[in-house]
Amino acid sequence: MSAVELDAQQPNTMSFGRAAPTLRTDASSGENGWSYGNCREVRAVGAAPLRRGQPGYGPHLDGDGDGVACEPYYGR
């Protein structure tokens, strides 16, 4: 994927008045070559929950490994 295509897939958070998320591009990043740094960033841009295959998904965001990252936690 080219850098231009990758940039087009990344969320533009500047319109929300927030700083851009810290994006990961290492081996633990998602299938799309990048992912959010943590779930707080995903929620801040209104992208939660993320599903496997969606831009920004990364396995480090999916604590239970069910393919849904940054899902709501209601406790017990």
C-alpha positions, 0 to 999 in steps of 0.5 A: 500500500502506498503512503498516500493510500495509507494516509487516506485511511487514517482518521482525521481527528483535527476536525474534532479539535483533538491531537492526531492519535499515536499510530503504530506501524510495527509488527503488532499493527493491524492488517492495514499496516497501521493501528491506534496506539491504545483504546483511549485514542480509538474512543476519542475519535468515536471509532470504537469498537473496531473489528478485525479487518477495519482500518486501525484495528490491531491485536494489541487492542483486542484483549480477549482475542475475539476480533472486536477491539476496544469493546465496552466493558460493563464489569460484573 
